[in-house]
Amino acid sequence: MIPVNEPVIGSRERELVLACLDTGWISSDGPFVAQFEQRFAREVGRKHAIAVMNGSAALDAAVAALELSPGDEVVMPTFTIISCVTAILRAGAVPVPVDCDPVTWNATPDAIMAAVTPRTRAIMAVHIYGLPVDMDPILSFARERSIAVIEDAAEAHGLSYRGRPCGSLGDISTFSFYPNKHVTTGEGGMIVTDSDVLAGRCRSLRNLGFNPERRFVHDALGWNLRMTNLQAALGLGQLERLGESIAKKRAMGRRYRELLQDDNRLQLPAERSTGAENVYWVFGMVLNDSLPFDAREMMRRLSDRGIGTRTFFWGMHEQPVLRRMKMFETVSLPVAERLARRGFYIPSGLALTEAQMIEVAAAVKDALN
């Protein structure tokens, strides 16, 4: 079976992890955590970076740091991972999902702005599958209304929007270092911001709300979200070759396009969007409506041929757990609903070889028939 999105761990990462082990500092108190935070902040052009244990934890802390009140609304895309909506709910706020663009698969500025009400306190913009949200109209709109912008850049390592790094755009932004990301620490996440206040709150929330002057005196009800020194050492090595990884991903995206673009039964990922070139975090595709089967059947056929696949996101407004909570019962967002049923992605990890890509493309064409 050709795996979907496996990481590559090189000699530099092994060197740094062994150096970490040699120091004896494997916990979050070790020096590699601070080094990783400083290097990552520079990479995305931010003043502060706060390392945490995973991307979901980064969202939890980032949303909590805004100190929303019960009933405050957060506009967000429906086409995303459930971590986005759970962070909003845990903060006591109300998620307001919006539909996505059928080409870029990102929420559009028009959809986001149309969903804003007098109760809106924040907008969560999530960059999807290697292309960014069109941020400038959203940022301008939000500034005029004193609405905070949370930027989820979990899938956007090395991606730029109009020449600015994704992760540098929101009032507070988050990243994931899950194994399928361009930078991995196994599990891990990062919060970045230019705000001293938000950074201070996130550091406190990450570390059980400890008072910085007196240990075991707590200023807030936080969590233990700390990243270990071992994870940070691995992340430093990964970050050093982010540019190389992005170049390879783009080359892989171009190669898949060459192999598959002549089949009009597939919608392939957009190469570009406003102010950006795709970094192909994953290589997704959507089945044409003329095909008499859905993505689940296509994925079954590919599995029979030894090809790993993953489904697209299932919209937040259709999540059973949220429907049971009496949320979004009358909401219909047709673009996301179609993508959830007809979209999937094929192997696109950095370890993938040219021969494997040719095998995957041939299997896709065969499975369509």
C-alpha positions, -999 to +999 in steps of 0.1 A: +000+000+000+014+034-010+009+056+021-009+090+018+014+115+034+044+101+052+072+124+066+109+124+058+133+125+088+168+133+078+203+132+094+200+167+107+169+159+127+186+128+141+216+149+151+195+174+170+174+148+187+205+129+199+220+162+211+188+168+231+191+133+246+227+140+255+218+171+275+194+151+296+167+178+291+138+161+274+110+180+291+095+213+281+122+231+302+150+223+278+167+249+255+155+235+222+119+247+228+131+284+231+153+279+200+125+264+180+101+292+190+127+319+181+135+304+148+099+298+139+089+334+148+116+346+124+105+323+097+069+337+097+078+373+106+063+374+140+073+389+173+062+360+195+060+322+190+046+299+217+051+261+212+024+237+223+017+200+222-004+200+190-024+221+165-057+216+183-041+229+215-028+259+196-063+267+185-077+262+220-052+286+236-054+312+208-092+314+210-092+314+248-066+342+248-092+365+231-113+362+262-146+359+244-179+362+263-208+337+262-229+344+230-200+361+211-200+348+176-170+336+156-174+333+118-155+303+104-154+280+074-175+249+076-150+231+054-122+225+080-112+201+108-134+199+139-106+214+161-117+248+148-152+245+161-143+228+194-119+257+203-148+281+198-173+261+218-148+255+246-144+293+249-181+296+253-186+313+220-209+306+191-195+292+158-210+306+126-200+284+096-198+296+060-195+279+027-163+277+006-152+285-029-156+255-053-122+261-069-099+270-041-119+252-014-113+282+010-140+303+026-144+335+006-143+371+019-178+377+007-192+347+025-173+356+057-184+393+056-220+384+049-221+362+080-209+390+104-235+404+128-233+429+157-224+399+179-194+389+159-162+392+179-138+371+158-133+357+123-114+324+120-097+321+086-084+286+077-060+281+048-070+248+031-049+221+014-021+244+001-038+276-010-045+306+013-077+324+021-079+358+003-070+377+035-066+414+026-104+421+023-111+402+055-083+420+074-095+454+063-131+446+071-122+432+105-101+462+114-129+486+106-152+468+130-126+459+158-131+422+150-102+399+159-088+376+132-077+341+141-056+326+113-053+288+112-022+281+091-020+244+101-017+234+065+002+264+053+039+260+063+060+279+037+029+293+019+028+330+011+000+354+004+009+385-016+045+380-006+037+377+032+041+344+050+008+327+060+008+328+098+019+365+098-016+378+089-040+373+117-041+390+151-032+355+163-022+326+142-017+288+147+002+260+131+002+222+135+033+199+134+014+167+128+034+140+108+017+149+075+027+186+077+057+202+059+073+206+093+066+179+119+075+172+155+055+140+156+027+159+174+030+196+181+018+231+174+027+268+175+009+300+183+023+332+167+014+368+173+028+403+174+007+412+205+025+411+238-009+407+256-021+377+236+014+361+238+014+365+275-020+350+279-011+320+256+021+313+276+000+313+308-027+291+294-001+267+281+014+263+315-015+258+339-019+295+345+012+297+367+021+331+381+055+339+365+068+352+398+055+326+422+052+289+412+019+272+423+001+305+424-023+306+394-036+336+376-058+317+352-074+282+346-050+270+320-039+236+306-007+217+303-001+223+266+037+223+267+059+210+239+088+187+249+124+195+242+127+163+221+098+175+198+114+210+195+148+195+185+131+175+157+112+206+146+144+226+144+158+202+119+126+201+099+124+238+098+160+241+084+148+224+052+114+239+048+123+256+016+136+223+001+104+206+012+081+232-004+101+231-037+097+193-038+060+195-030+054+220-059+074+197-082+052+168-072+021+189-077+032+198-112+040+161-120+006+149-108-010+175-130+009+163-160-002+128-153-039+135-146-049+168-163-062+151-195-091+135-176-121+158-174-138+135-149-116+150-122-113+185-108-077+189-098-064+215-072-061+250-084-025+260-092-029+295-080-053+317-061-053+354-052-017+363-044-004+328-040+010+297-056-002+263-043+023+245-020+003+212-025+002+202+012-020+174-002-030+167-038-068+166-037-093+160-064-131+161-068-151+137-089-172+151-117-209+149-110-214+128-142-197+099-125-223+075-110-202+069-078-189+090-049-155+095-033-160+066-009-164+042-038-134+057-056-113+053-025-123+017-021-113+010-057-079+027-051-074+007-019-080-025-039-051-013-061-028-007-032-032+031-031-038+049+002-062+078+002-080+102+026-114+118+024-119+156+023-133+174+054-169+168+063-185+202+069-189+214+105-226+221+099-232+184+091-213+169+121-234+145+140-221+156+174-230+192+167-264+183+153-271+163+185-264+196+203-292+212+182-267+232+162-269+240+124-301+219+121-314+241+092-280+251+077-272+241+041-238+249+026-239+231-008-203+236-020-188+220+012-215+193+011-205+184-024-167+184-016-173+162+014-190+136-008-170+138-040-135+149-028-105+129-017-067+131-019-040+107-031-005+100-018+016+132-017+041+127+011+077+139+008+090+104+006+069+096-025+090+086-056+085+093-092+077+056-099+051+057-071+035+088-085+032+072-119+017+041-103-008+062-083-019+082-114-024+050-134-044+035-106-066+066-105-074+064-142-080+027-140-103+031-110-124+057-129-131+031-155 
